[in-house]
Structures are given as structure tokens and as C-alpha cells.
């Protein structure tokens, strides 16, 4: 399981369709809207 950095939801990485590569790391999202939020301001969600 991986964590959606935007809302904190646990996601099965094998089933996740919403993902994005940021600075060499792949992030998974529960929905397109969380992915969109991450795209707008990745720094806010990456520690
Ligand atoms: Zn989410």
C-alpha cells in the first residue's frame, strides 16, 4: 500500500491509475482531483 500525499488515503499501488512522477519518485493518488491538486503545488505535499 502507498499513501496519497494529498488526502492521506491508503492506495493499492497496483490498482492506482492516478500517478505522477515528481523528482524521480512516483506518487499515487486516489482520484484525478488529488493528482491535480498535487500538480498545482507539489512542494506543499512533499516533505
Ligand atoms: Zn486523495
mmCIF file of the protein (N, C-alpha, C, O) and its ligand, coordinates in Angstrom:
data_MODEL
# 
_entry.id   MODEL 
# 
loop_
_entity.id 
_entity.type 
_entity.pdbx_number_of_molecules 
1 polymer     1 
2 non-polymer 1 
# 
_entity_poly.entity_id                      1 
_entity_poly.type                           'polypeptide(L)' 
_entity_poly.nstd_linkage                   no 
_entity_poly.nstd_monomer                   no 
_entity_poly.pdbx_seq_one_letter_code       
;(UNK)(UNK)(UNK)(UNK)(UNK)(UNK)(UNK)(UNK)(UNK)(UNK)(UNK)(UNK)(UNK)(UNK)(UNK)(UNK)
(UNK)(UNK)(UNK)(UNK)(UNK)(UNK)(UNK)(UNK)(UNK)(UNK)(UNK)(UNK)(UNK)(UNK)(UNK)(UNK)
(UNK)(UNK)(UNK)(UNK)(UNK)(UNK)(UNK)(UNK)(UNK)(UNK)(UNK)(UNK)(UNK)(UNK)(UNK)
;
_entity_poly.pdbx_seq_one_letter_code_can   XXXXXXXXXXXXXXXXXXXXXXXXXXXXXXXXXXXXXXXXXXXXXXX 
_entity_poly.pdbx_strand_id                 A 
# 
loop_
_entity_poly_seq.entity_id 
_entity_poly_seq.num 
_entity_poly_seq.mon_id 
_entity_poly_seq.hetero 
1 1  UNK n 
1 2  UNK n 
1 3  UNK n 
1 4  UNK n 
1 5  UNK n 
1 6  UNK n 
1 7  UNK n 
1 8  UNK n 
1 9  UNK n 
1 10 UNK n 
1 11 UNK n 
1 12 UNK n 
1 13 UNK n 
1 14 UNK n 
1 15 UNK n 
1 16 UNK n 
1 17 UNK n 
1 18 UNK n 
1 19 UNK n 
1 20 UNK n 
1 21 UNK n 
1 22 UNK n 
1 23 UNK n 
1 24 UNK n 
1 25 UNK n 
1 26 UNK n 
1 27 UNK n 
1 28 UNK n 
1 29 UNK n 
1 30 UNK n 
1 31 UNK n 
1 32 UNK n 
1 33 UNK n 
1 34 UNK n 
1 35 UNK n 
1 36 UNK n 
1 37 UNK n 
1 38 UNK n 
1 39 UNK n 
1 40 UNK n 
1 41 UNK n 
1 42 UNK n 
1 43 UNK n 
1 44 UNK n 
1 45 UNK n 
1 46 UNK n 
1 47 UNK n 
# 
loop_
_struct_asym.id 
_struct_asym.entity_id 
A 1 
B 2 
# 
loop_
_chem_comp.id 
_chem_comp.type 
_chem_comp.mon_nstd_flag 
UNK 'L-peptide linking' . 
ZN  non-polymer         . 
# 
_pdbx_entity_nonpoly.entity_id   2 
_pdbx_entity_nonpoly.name        ? 
_pdbx_entity_nonpoly.comp_id     ZN 
# 
_pdbx_nonpoly_scheme.asym_id         B 
_pdbx_nonpoly_scheme.entity_id       2 
_pdbx_nonpoly_scheme.mon_id          ZN 
_pdbx_nonpoly_scheme.ndb_seq_num     1 
_pdbx_nonpoly_scheme.pdb_seq_num     101 
_pdbx_nonpoly_scheme.auth_seq_num    101 
_pdbx_nonpoly_scheme.pdb_mon_id      ZN 
_pdbx_nonpoly_scheme.auth_mon_id     ZN 
_pdbx_nonpoly_scheme.pdb_strand_id   A 
_pdbx_nonpoly_scheme.pdb_ins_code    . 
# 
loop_
_atom_site.group_PDB 
_atom_site.id 
_atom_site.type_symbol 
_atom_site.label_atom_id 
_atom_site.label_alt_id 
_atom_site.label_comp_id 
_atom_site.label_asym_id 
_atom_site.label_entity_id 
_atom_site.label_seq_id 
_atom_site.pdbx_PDB_ins_code 
_atom_site.Cartn_x 
_atom_site.Cartn_y 
_atom_site.Cartn_z 
_atom_site.occupancy 
_atom_site.B_iso_or_equiv 
_atom_site.pdbx_formal_charge 
_atom_site.auth_seq_id 
_atom_site.auth_comp_id 
_atom_site.auth_asym_id 
_atom_site.auth_atom_id 
_atom_site.pdbx_PDB_model_num 
ATOM   1   N  N  . UNK A 1 1  ? 0.836  -1.209 0.000   1.00 0.00 ? 1   UNK A N  1 
ATOM   2   C  CA . UNK A 1 1  ? 0.000  0.000  0.000   1.00 0.00 ? 1   UNK A CA 1 
ATOM   3   C  C  . UNK A 1 1  ? 0.870  1.257  0.000   1.00 0.00 ? 1   UNK A C  1 
ATOM   4   O  O  . UNK A 1 1  ? 1.933  1.308  0.619   1.00 0.00 ? 1   UNK A O  1 
ATOM   5   N  N  . UNK A 1 2  ? 0.392  2.238  -0.695  1.00 0.00 ? 2   UNK A N  1 
ATOM   6   C  CA . UNK A 1 2  ? 1.081  3.533  -0.707  1.00 0.00 ? 2   UNK A CA 1 
ATOM   7   C  C  . UNK A 1 2  ? 0.084  4.597  -0.246  1.00 0.00 ? 2   UNK A C  1 
ATOM   8   O  O  . UNK A 1 2  ? -1.126 4.374  -0.209  1.00 0.00 ? 2   UNK A O  1 
ATOM   9   N  N  . UNK A 1 3  ? 0.626  5.742  0.097   1.00 0.00 ? 3   UNK A N  1 
ATOM   10  C  CA . UNK A 1 3  ? -0.232 6.797  0.631   1.00 0.00 ? 3   UNK A CA 1 
ATOM   11  C  C  . UNK A 1 3  ? -0.392 7.938  -0.371  1.00 0.00 ? 3   UNK A C  1 
ATOM   12  O  O  . UNK A 1 3  ? 0.568  8.412  -0.978  1.00 0.00 ? 3   UNK A O  1 
ATOM   13  N  N  . UNK A 1 4  ? -1.618 8.344  -0.511  1.00 0.00 ? 4   UNK A N  1 
ATOM   14  C  CA . UNK A 1 4  ? -1.923 9.529  -1.305  1.00 0.00 ? 4   UNK A CA 1 
ATOM   15  C  C  . UNK A 1 4  ? -1.381 10.739 -0.537  1.00 0.00 ? 4   UNK A C  1 
ATOM   16  O  O  . UNK A 1 4  ? -1.843 11.020 0.569   1.00 0.00 ? 4   UNK A O  1 
ATOM   17  N  N  . UNK A 1 5  ? -0.400 11.464 -1.114  1.00 0.00 ? 5   UNK A N  1 
ATOM   18  C  CA . UNK A 1 5  ? 0.208  12.579 -0.373  1.00 0.00 ? 5   UNK A CA 1 
ATOM   19  C  C  . UNK A 1 5  ? -0.743 13.757 -0.158  1.00 0.00 ? 5   UNK A C  1 
ATOM   20  O  O  . UNK A 1 5  ? -0.499 14.610 0.695   1.00 0.00 ? 5   UNK A O  1 
ATOM   21  N  N  . UNK A 1 6  ? -1.814 13.797 -0.925  1.00 0.00 ? 6   UNK A N  1 
ATOM   22  C  CA . UNK A 1 6  ? -2.734 14.926 -0.812  1.00 0.00 ? 6   UNK A CA 1 
ATOM   23  C  C  . UNK A 1 6  ? -3.746 14.725 0.310   1.00 0.00 ? 6   UNK A C  1 
ATOM   24  O  O  . UNK A 1 6  ? -3.876 15.582 1.185   1.00 0.00 ? 6   UNK A O  1 
ATOM   25  N  N  . UNK A 1 7  ? -4.456 13.614 0.297   1.00 0.00 ? 7   UNK A N  1 
ATOM   26  C  CA . UNK A 1 7  ? -5.511 13.402 1.298   1.00 0.00 ? 7   UNK A CA 1 
ATOM   27  C  C  . UNK A 1 7  ? -5.132 12.374 2.353   1.00 0.00 ? 7   UNK A C  1 
ATOM   28  O  O  . UNK A 1 7  ? -5.832 12.233 3.356   1.00 0.00 ? 7   UNK A O  1 
ATOM   29  N  N  . UNK A 1 8  ? -4.028 11.648 2.140   1.00 0.00 ? 8   UNK A N  1 
ATOM   30  C  CA . UNK A 1 8  ? -3.569 10.693 3.138   1.00 0.00 ? 8   UNK A CA 1 
ATOM   31  C  C  . UNK A 1 8  ? -4.198 9.320  3.034   1.00 0.00 ? 8   UNK A C  1 
ATOM   32  O  O  . UNK A 1 8  ? -3.940 8.457  3.873   1.00 0.00 ? 8   UNK A O  1 
ATOM   33  N  N  . UNK A 1 9  ? -5.013 9.104  2.028   1.00 0.00 ? 9   UNK A N  1 
ATOM   34  C  CA . UNK A 1 9  ? -5.681 7.814  1.856   1.00 0.00 ? 9   UNK A CA 1 
ATOM   35  C  C  . UNK A 1 9  ? -4.682 6.737  1.426   1.00 0.00 ? 9   UNK A C  1 
ATOM   36  O  O  . UNK A 1 9  ? -3.759 6.994  0.653   1.00 0.00 ? 9   UNK A O  1 
ATOM   37  N  N  . UNK A 1 10 ? -4.892 5.520  1.950   1.00 0.00 ? 10  UNK A N  1 
ATOM   38  C  CA . UNK A 1 10 ? -4.041 4.404  1.558   1.00 0.00 ? 10  UNK A CA 1 
ATOM   39  C  C  . UNK A 1 10 ? -4.554 3.833  0.236   1.00 0.00 ? 10  UNK A C  1 
ATOM   40  O  O  . UNK A 1 10 ? -5.755 3.635  0.054   1.00 0.00 ? 10  UNK A O  1 
ATOM   41  N  N  . UNK A 1 11 ? -3.615 3.572  -0.685  1.00 0.00 ? 11  UNK A N  1 
ATOM   42  C  CA . UNK A 1 11 ? -3.989 3.112  -2.019  1.00 0.00 ? 11  UNK A CA 1 
ATOM   43  C  C  . UNK A 1 11 ? -3.172 1.888  -2.398  1.00 0.00 ? 11  UNK A C  1 
ATOM   44  O  O  . UNK A 1 11 ? -1.988 1.793  -2.076  1.00 0.00 ? 11  UNK A O  1 
ATOM   45  N  N  . UNK A 1 12 ? -3.817 0.954  -3.084  1.00 0.00 ? 12  UNK A N  1 
ATOM   46  C  CA . UNK A 1 12 ? -3.101 -0.194 -3.624  1.00 0.00 ? 12  UNK A CA 1 
ATOM   47  C  C  . UNK A 1 12 ? -2.364 0.273  -4.882  1.00 0.00 ? 12  UNK A C  1 
ATOM   48  O  O  . UNK A 1 12 ? -2.992 0.616  -5.884  1.00 0.00 ? 12  UNK A O  1 
ATOM   49  N  N  . UNK A 1 13 ? -1.053 0.285  -4.824  1.00 0.00 ? 13  UNK A N  1 
ATOM   50  C  CA . UNK A 1 13 ? -0.247 0.826  -5.925  1.00 0.00 ? 13  UNK A CA 1 
ATOM   51  C  C  . UNK A 1 13 ? -0.484 0.088  -7.236  1.00 0.00 ? 13  UNK A C  1 
ATOM   52  O  O  . UNK A 1 13 ? -0.337 0.665  -8.314  1.00 0.00 ? 13  UNK A O  1 
ATOM   53  N  N  . UNK A 1 14 ? -0.852 -1.188 -7.144  1.00 0.00 ? 14  UNK A N  1 
ATOM   54  C  CA . UNK A 1 14 ? -1.079 -1.964 -8.375  1.00 0.00 ? 14  UNK A CA 1 
ATOM   55  C  C  . UNK A 1 14 ? -2.354 -1.543 -9.082  1.00 0.00 ? 14  UNK A C  1 
ATOM   56  O  O  . UNK A 1 14 ? -2.475 -1.675 -10.300 1.00 0.00 ? 14  UNK A O  1 
ATOM   57  N  N  . UNK A 1 15 ? -3.310 -1.031 -8.303  1.00 0.00 ? 15  UNK A N  1 
ATOM   58  C  CA . UNK A 1 15 ? -4.586 -0.641 -8.899  1.00 0.00 ? 15  UNK A CA 1 
ATOM   59  C  C  . UNK A 1 15 ? -4.670 0.848  -9.197  1.00 0.00 ? 15  UNK A C  1 
ATOM   60  O  O  . UNK A 1 15 ? -5.551 1.294  -9.932  1.00 0.00 ? 15  UNK A O  1 
ATOM   61  N  N  . UNK A 1 16 ? -3.753 1.611  -8.623  1.00 0.00 ? 16  UNK A N  1 
ATOM   62  C  CA . UNK A 1 16 ? -3.826 3.066  -8.767  1.00 0.00 ? 16  UNK A CA 1 
ATOM   63  C  C  . UNK A 1 16 ? -3.617 3.503  -10.207 1.00 0.00 ? 16  UNK A C  1 
ATOM   64  O  O  . UNK A 1 16 ? -2.613 3.170  -10.837 1.00 0.00 ? 16  UNK A O  1 
ATOM   65  N  N  . UNK A 1 17 ? -4.570 4.246  -10.707 1.00 0.00 ? 17  UNK A N  1 
ATOM   66  C  CA . UNK A 1 17 ? -4.448 4.758  -12.076 1.00 0.00 ? 17  UNK A CA 1 
ATOM   67  C  C  . UNK A 1 17 ? -3.934 6.185  -12.078 1.00 0.00 ? 17  UNK A C  1 
ATOM   68  O  O  . UNK A 1 17 ? -3.391 6.672  -13.070 1.00 0.00 ? 17  UNK A O  1 
ATOM   69  N  N  . UNK A 1 18 ? -4.117 6.838  -10.951 1.00 0.00 ? 18  UNK A N  1 
ATOM   70  C  CA . UNK A 1 18 ? -3.685 8.230  -10.863 1.00 0.00 ? 18  UNK A CA 1 
ATOM   71  C  C  . UNK A 1 18 ? -2.313 8.295  -10.217 1.00 0.00 ? 18  UNK A C  1 
ATOM   72  O  O  . UNK A 1 18 ? -2.178 8.236  -8.995  1.00 0.00 ? 18  UNK A O  1 
ATOM   73  N  N  . UNK A 1 19 ? -1.315 8.415  -11.049 1.00 0.00 ? 19  UNK A N  1 
ATOM   74  C  CA . UNK A 1 19 ? 0.027  8.536  -10.500 1.00 0.00 ? 19  UNK A CA 1 
ATOM   75  C  C  . UNK A 1 19 ? 0.836  9.565  -11.262 1.00 0.00 ? 19  UNK A C  1 
ATOM   76  O  O  . UNK A 1 19 ? 0.486  9.972  -12.370 1.00 0.00 ? 19  UNK A O  1 
ATOM   77  N  N  . UNK A 1 20 ? 1.925  9.971  -10.638 1.00 0.00 ? 20  UNK A N  1 
ATOM   78  C  CA . UNK A 1 20 ? 2.712  11.033 -11.207 1.00 0.00 ? 20  UNK A CA 1 
ATOM   79  C  C  . UNK A 1 20 ? 4.152  10.909 -10.726 1.00 0.00 ? 20  UNK A C  1 
ATOM   80  O  O  . UNK A 1 20 ? 4.416  10.590 -9.567  1.00 0.00 ? 20  UNK A O  1 
ATOM   81  N  N  . UNK A 1 21 ? 5.061  11.165 -11.634 1.00 0.00 ? 21  UNK A N  1 
ATOM   82  C  CA . UNK A 1 21 ? 6.472  11.121 -11.289 1.00 0.00 ? 21  UNK A CA 1 
ATOM   83  C  C  . UNK A 1 21 ? 6.938  12.532 -10.955 1.00 0.00 ? 21  UNK A C  1 
ATOM   84  O  O  . UNK A 1 21 ? 6.813  13.450 -11.766 1.00 0.00 ? 21  UNK A O  1 
ATOM   85  N  N  . UNK A 1 22 ? 7.471  12.689 -9.761  1.00 0.00 ? 22  UNK A N  1 
ATOM   86  C  CA . UNK A 1 22 ? 7.947  14.003 -9.356  1.00 0.00 ? 22  UNK A CA 1 
ATOM   87  C  C  . UNK A 1 22 ? 9.327  13.862 -8.743  1.00 0.00 ? 22  UNK A C  1 
ATOM   88  O  O  . UNK A 1 22 ? 9.500  13.166 -7.742  1.00 0.00 ? 22  UNK A O  1 
ATOM   89  N  N  . UNK A 1 23 ? 10.304 14.516 -9.337  1.00 0.00 ? 23  UNK A N  1 
ATOM   90  C  CA . UNK A 1 23 ? 11.687 14.458 -8.870  1.00 0.00 ? 23  UNK A CA 1 
ATOM   91  C  C  . UNK A 1 23 ? 12.171 13.021 -8.673  1.00 0.00 ? 23  UNK A C  1 
ATOM   92  O  O  . UNK A 1 23 ? 12.821 12.698 -7.678  1.00 0.00 ? 23  UNK A O  1 
ATOM   93  N  N  . UNK A 1 24 ? 11.841 12.172 -9.635  1.00 0.00 ? 24  UNK A N  1 
ATOM   94  C  CA . UNK A 1 24 ? 12.328 10.799 -9.619  1.00 0.00 ? 24  UNK A CA 1 
ATOM   95  C  C  . UNK A 1 24 ? 11.558 9.839  -8.732  1.00 0.00 ? 24  UNK A C  1 
ATOM   96  O  O  . UNK A 1 24 ? 11.900 8.660  -8.642  1.00 0.00 ? 24  UNK A O  1 
ATOM   97  N  N  . UNK A 1 25 ? 10.517 10.341 -8.074  1.00 0.00 ? 25  UNK A N  1 
ATOM   98  C  CA . UNK A 1 25 ? 9.707  9.470  -7.231  1.00 0.00 ? 25  UNK A CA 1 
ATOM   99  C  C  . UNK A 1 25 ? 8.280  9.420  -7.767  1.00 0.00 ? 25  UNK A C  1 
ATOM   100 O  O  . UNK A 1 25 ? 7.738  10.424 -8.227  1.00 0.00 ? 25  UNK A O  1 
ATOM   101 N  N  . UNK A 1 26 ? 7.679  8.222  -7.697  1.00 0.00 ? 26  UNK A N  1 
ATOM   102 C  CA . UNK A 1 26 ? 6.312  8.087  -8.185  1.00 0.00 ? 26  UNK A CA 1 
ATOM   103 C  C  . UNK A 1 26 ? 5.331  8.251  -7.031  1.00 0.00 ? 26  UNK A C  1 
ATOM   104 O  O  . UNK A 1 26 ? 5.460  7.606  -5.991  1.00 0.00 ? 26  UNK A O  1 
ATOM   105 N  N  . UNK A 1 27 ? 4.367  9.107  -7.229  1.00 0.00 ? 27  UNK A N  1 
ATOM   106 C  CA . UNK A 1 27 ? 3.332  9.341  -6.219  1.00 0.00 ? 27  UNK A CA 1 
ATOM   107 C  C  . UNK A 1 27 ? 2.005  8.833  -6.752  1.00 0.00 ? 27  UNK A C  1 
ATOM   108 O  O  . UNK A 1 27 ? 1.701  8.978  -7.936  1.00 0.00 ? 27  UNK A O  1 
ATOM   109 N  N  . UNK A 1 28 ? 1.218  8.237  -5.866  1.00 0.00 ? 28  UNK A N  1 
ATOM   110 C  CA . UNK A 1 28 ? -0.077 7.697  -6.248  1.00 0.00 ? 28  UNK A CA 1 
ATOM   111 C  C  . UNK A 1 28 ? -1.194 8.505  -5.602  1.00 0.00 ? 28  UNK A C  1 
ATOM   112 O  O  . UNK A 1 28 ? -1.069 9.013  -4.487  1.00 0.00 ? 28  UNK A O  1 
ATOM   113 N  N  . UNK A 1 29 ? -2.287 8.600  -6.345  1.00 0.00 ? 29  UNK A N  1 
ATOM   114 C  CA . UNK A 1 29 ? -3.426 9.391  -5.864  1.00 0.00 ? 29  UNK A CA 1 
ATOM   115 C  C  . UNK A 1 29 ? -4.723 8.614  -5.977  1.00 0.00 ? 29  UNK A C  1 
ATOM   116 O  O  . UNK A 1 29 ? -4.877 7.756  -6.847  1.00 0.00 ? 29  UNK A O  1 
ATOM   117 N  N  . UNK A 1 30 ? -5.663 8.929  -5.078  1.00 0.00 ? 30  UNK A N  1 
ATOM   118 C  CA . UNK A 1 30 ? -6.935 8.212  -5.055  1.00 0.00 ? 30  UNK A CA 1 
ATOM   119 C  C  . UNK A 1 30 ? -7.850 8.665  -6.176  1.00 0.00 ? 30  UNK A C  1 
ATOM   120 O  O  . UNK A 1 30 ? -8.746 7.928  -6.588  1.00 0.00 ? 30  UNK A O  1 
ATOM   121 N  N  . UNK A 1 31 ? -7.631 9.871  -6.668  1.00 0.00 ? 31  UNK A N  1 
ATOM   122 C  CA . UNK A 1 31 ? -8.531 10.411 -7.689  1.00 0.00 ? 31  UNK A CA 1 
ATOM   123 C  C  . UNK A 1 31 ? -7.806 11.452 -8.536  1.00 0.00 ? 31  UNK A C  1 
ATOM   124 O  O  . UNK A 1 31 ? -6.757 11.968 -8.151  1.00 0.00 ? 31  UNK A O  1 
ATOM   125 N  N  . UNK A 1 32 ? -8.395 11.754 -9.712  1.00 0.00 ? 32  UNK A N  1 
ATOM   126 C  CA . UNK A 1 32 ? -7.785 12.799 -10.558 1.00 0.00 ? 32  UNK A CA 1 
ATOM   127 C  C  . UNK A 1 32 ? -7.707 14.141 -9.856  1.00 0.00 ? 32  UNK A C  1 
ATOM   128 O  O  . UNK A 1 32 ? -6.796 14.928 -10.115 1.00 0.00 ? 32  UNK A O  1 
ATOM   129 N  N  . UNK A 1 33 ? -8.662 14.408 -8.961  1.00 0.00 ? 33  UNK A N  1 
ATOM   130 C  CA . UNK A 1 33 ? -8.649 15.716 -8.296  1.00 0.00 ? 33  UNK A CA 1 
ATOM   131 C  C  . UNK A 1 33 ? -7.474 15.832 -7.328  1.00 0.00 ? 33  UNK A C  1 
ATOM   132 O  O  . UNK A 1 33 ? -6.894 16.908 -7.188  1.00 0.00 ? 33  UNK A O  1 
ATOM   133 N  N  . UNK A 1 34 ? -7.117 14.733 -6.658  1.00 0.00 ? 34  UNK A N  1 
ATOM   134 C  CA . UNK A 1 34 ? -5.953 14.772 -5.774  1.00 0.00 ? 34  UNK A CA 1 
ATOM   135 C  C  . UNK A 1 34 ? -4.685 14.926 -6.610  1.00 0.00 ? 34  UNK A C  1 
ATOM   136 O  O  . UNK A 1 34 ? -3.770 15.655 -6.225  1.00 0.00 ? 34  UNK A O  1 
ATOM   137 N  N  . UNK A 1 35 ? -4.631 14.253 -7.730  1.00 0.00 ? 35  UNK A N  1 
ATOM   138 C  CA . UNK A 1 35 ? -3.496 14.362 -8.629  1.00 0.00 ? 35  UNK A CA 1 
ATOM   139 C  C  . UNK A 1 35 ? -3.355 15.807 -9.116  1.00 0.00 ? 35  UNK A C  1 
ATOM   140 O  O  . UNK A 1 35 ? -2.256 16.357 -9.188  1.00 0.00 ? 35  UNK A O  1 
ATOM   141 N  N  . UNK A 1 36 ? -4.479 16.389 -9.440  1.00 0.00 ? 36  UNK A N  1 
ATOM   142 C  CA . UNK A 1 36 ? -4.494 17.759 -9.926  1.00 0.00 ? 36  UNK A CA 1 
ATOM   143 C  C  . UNK A 1 36 ? -3.970 18.709 -8.844  1.00 0.00 ? 36  UNK A C  1 
ATOM   144 O  O  . UNK A 1 36 ? -3.164 19.597 -9.120  1.00 0.00 ? 36  UNK A O  1 
ATOM   145 N  N  . UNK A 1 37 ? -4.438 18.508 -7.619  1.00 0.00 ? 37  UNK A N  1 
ATOM   146 C  CA . UNK A 1 37 ? -4.008 19.352 -6.501  1.00 0.00 ? 37  UNK A CA 1 
ATOM   147 C  C  . UNK A 1 37 ? -2.491 19.249 -6.311  1.00 0.00 ? 37  UNK A C  1 
ATOM   148 O  O  . UNK A 1 37 ? -1.819 20.245 -6.045  1.00 0.00 ? 37  UNK A O  1 
ATOM   149 N  N  . UNK A 1 38 ? -1.970 18.039 -6.452  1.00 0.00 ? 38  UNK A N  1 
ATOM   150 C  CA . UNK A 1 38 ? -0.537 17.828 -6.302  1.00 0.00 ? 38  UNK A CA 1 
ATOM   151 C  C  . UNK A 1 38 ? 0.242  18.556 -7.396  1.00 0.00 ? 38  UNK A C  1 
ATOM   152 O  O  . UNK A 1 38 ? 1.286  19.156 -7.141  1.00 0.00 ? 38  UNK A O  1 
ATOM   153 N  N  . UNK A 1 39 ? -0.282 18.491 -8.607  1.00 0.00 ? 39  UNK A N  1 
ATOM   154 C  CA . UNK A 1 39 ? 0.372  19.141 -9.753  1.00 0.00 ? 39  UNK A CA 1 
ATOM   155 C  C  . UNK A 1 39 ? 0.465  20.654 -9.570  1.00 0.00 ? 39  UNK A C  1 
ATOM   156 O  O  . UNK A 1 39 ? 1.438  21.282 -9.988  1.00 0.00 ? 39  UNK A O  1 
ATOM   157 N  N  . UNK A 1 40 ? -0.551 21.224 -8.945  1.00 0.00 ? 40  UNK A N  1 
ATOM   158 C  CA . UNK A 1 40 ? -0.575 22.674 -8.759  1.00 0.00 ? 40  UNK A CA 1 
ATOM   159 C  C  . UNK A 1 40 ? 0.535  23.156 -7.838  1.00 0.00 ? 40  UNK A C  1 
ATOM   160 O  O  . UNK A 1 40 ? 1.123  24.217 -8.047  1.00 0.00 ? 40  UNK A O  1 
ATOM   161 N  N  . UNK A 1 41 ? 0.815  22.344 -6.800  1.00 0.00 ? 41  UNK A N  1 
ATOM   162 C  CA . UNK A 1 41 ? 1.821  22.768 -5.832  1.00 0.00 ? 41  UNK A CA 1 
ATOM   163 C  C  . UNK A 1 41 ? 2.446  21.563 -5.129  1.00 0.00 ? 41  UNK A C  1 
ATOM   164 O  O  . UNK A 1 41 ? 2.165  21.302 -3.959  1.00 0.00 ? 41  UNK A O  1 
ATOM   165 N  N  . UNK A 1 42 ? 3.303  20.826 -5.858  1.00 0.00 ? 42  UNK A N  1 
ATOM   166 C  CA . UNK A 1 42 ? 3.924  19.614 -5.311  1.00 0.00 ? 42  UNK A CA 1 
ATOM   167 C  C  . UNK A 1 42 ? 4.679  19.861 -4.000  1.00 0.00 ? 42  UNK A C  1 
ATOM   168 O  O  . UNK A 1 42 ? 4.673  19.012 -3.108  1.00 0.00 ? 42  UNK A O  1 
ATOM   169 N  N  . UNK A 1 43 ? 5.314  21.002 -3.889  1.00 0.00 ? 43  UNK A N  1 
ATOM   170 C  CA . UNK A 1 43 ? 6.131  21.298 -2.711  1.00 0.00 ? 43  UNK A CA 1 
ATOM   171 C  C  . UNK A 1 43 ? 5.313  21.273 -1.431  1.00 0.00 ? 43  UNK A C  1 
ATOM   172 O  O  . UNK A 1 43 ? 5.831  20.985 -0.352  1.00 0.00 ? 43  UNK A O  1 
ATOM   173 N  N  . UNK A 1 44 ? 4.044  21.576 -1.563  1.00 0.00 ? 44  UNK A N  1 
ATOM   174 C  CA . UNK A 1 44 ? 3.166  21.612 -0.392  1.00 0.00 ? 44  UNK A CA 1 
ATOM   175 C  C  . UNK A 1 44 ? 2.969  20.215 0.201   1.00 0.00 ? 44  UNK A C  1 
ATOM   176 O  O  . UNK A 1 44 ? 2.730  20.072 1.400   1.00 0.00 ? 44  UNK A O  1 
ATOM   177 N  N  . UNK A 1 45 ? 3.071  19.191 -0.643  1.00 0.00 ? 45  UNK A N  1 
ATOM   178 C  CA . UNK A 1 45 ? 2.765  17.831 -0.202  1.00 0.00 ? 45  UNK A CA 1 
ATOM   179 C  C  . UNK A 1 45 ? 3.996  16.952 -0.018  1.00 0.00 ? 45  UNK A C  1 
ATOM   180 O  O  . UNK A 1 45 ? 3.921  15.890 0.600   1.00 0.00 ? 45  UNK A O  1 
ATOM   181 N  N  . UNK A 1 46 ? 5.134  17.399 -0.560  1.00 0.00 ? 46  UNK A N  1 
ATOM   182 C  CA . UNK A 1 46 ? 6.363  16.612 -0.442  1.00 0.00 ? 46  UNK A CA 1 
ATOM   183 C  C  . UNK A 1 46 ? 7.226  17.174 0.669   1.00 0.00 ? 46  UNK A C  1 
ATOM   184 O  O  . UNK A 1 46 ? 7.479  18.377 0.736   1.00 0.00 ? 46  UNK A O  1 
ATOM   185 N  N  . UNK A 1 47 ? 7.675  16.278 1.544   1.00 0.00 ? 47  UNK A N  1 
ATOM   186 C  CA . UNK A 1 47 ? 8.492  16.752 2.647   1.00 0.00 ? 47  UNK A CA 1 
ATOM   187 C  C  . UNK A 1 47 ? 9.979  16.598 2.318   1.00 0.00 ? 47  UNK A C  1 
ATOM   188 O  O  . UNK A 1 47 ? 10.832 16.948 3.135   1.00 0.00 ? 47  UNK A O  1 
HETATM 189 ZN ZN . ZN  B 2 .  ? -6.686 11.514 -2.424  1.00 0.00 ? 101 ZN  A ZN 1 
# 
